Amino acid sequence: MPTICIFFGIFIKMYCDDHFPPHFHAEYNGNEVQIAIETGKIIKGNLAPRAIRLIEEWRKLHVKELLDNWERAKMLQLPEKIAPLE
């Protein structure tokens, strides 16, 4: 699964040809969540509240890029890198 961004020890990844709804995976400290791109809702998993806040801040800044990457992944193309949260 390609890593599209890393910030503060959080790895953001996206699978090619993944299930709906459009989402990304975030890994931190050995745990993983799946987060809906458009709403920020946690689909599956659990992370520390601080990590979730950082991921949500990042997601809000990059919704369009995430949706573009989702479309690439659905066509079995590698997603592009996205700038980290600073």
C-alpha positions in Angstrom: 0.0 0.0 0.0 1.6 3.3 -1.1 2.4 5.8 1.6 1.2 9.2 0.4 2.2 11.3 3.4 4.1 11.1 6.7 3.9 13.7 9.5 4.5 13.5 13.3 5.0 9.8 13.0 1.6 9.3 11.3 1.7 7.3 8.0 -1.1 8.1 5.5 -1.7 5.3 3.0 -4.1 4.5 0.2 -4.8 1.1 -1.3 -5.4 0.6 -5.0 -8.9 -0.6 -5.8 -10.1 -0.3 -2.2 -13.7 -0.6 -1.0 -16.2 2.3 -0.8 -16.7 4.9 0.7 -13.6 6.9 -0.5 -11.1 6.7 2.4 -7.5 6.5 3.5 -5.6 4.6 6.1 -3.7 6.2 8.9 -1.1 4.3 11.0 0.4 5.5 14.2 2.2 3.7 16.9 1.3 0.3 15.7 -2.5 1.0 15.3 -4.5 1.8 12.2 -7.7 3.6 11.3 -9.7 4.0 8.1 -11.0 7.5 7.6 -13.7 8.7 5.1 -12.2 11.4 2.9 -15.2 13.6 2.6 -16.6 13.5 6.2 -13.5 12.6 8.3 -15.6 9.8 10.0 -13.6 6.9 11.3 -14.8 3.8 9.4 -12.7 1.3 11.3 -10.0 1.2 13.9 -8.9 3.5 16.7 -6.0 5.8 17.4 -5.0 8.2 20.2 -7.1 11.3 20.3 -4.1 13.6 19.6 -3.3 11.6 16.4 -6.9 11.8 15.3 -6.9 15.6 15.7 -3.8 15.9 13.6 -5.1 13.7 10.9 -8.4 15.6 10.8 -6.6 18.9 10.5 -4.5 17.5 7.6 -7.5 15.9 5.9 -9.4 19.2 5.9 -6.5 20.8 4.1 -6.3 18.1 1.4 -9.8 16.8 0.6 -9.5 17.5 -3.1 -6.0 15.9 -3.4 -7.3 12.9 -1.5 -10.3 12.5 -3.7 -8.0 12.8 -6.8 -5.8 10.1 -5.4 -8.9 7.9 -4.7 -9.8 8.2 -8.4 -6.2 7.3 -9.4 -6.3 4.3 -7.1 -9.6 3.1 -8.5 -7.9 3.0 -11.9 -5.0 1.0 -10.4 -2.6 4.0 -10.7 -0.3 4.9 -7.9 -1.6 7.8 -5.8 0.5 11.0 -5.6 2.3 12.3 -2.5 0.5 15.0 -0.5 2.3 17.6 1.6 2.5 16.9 5.3 1.1 18.8 8.2 3.6 21.2 9.6 
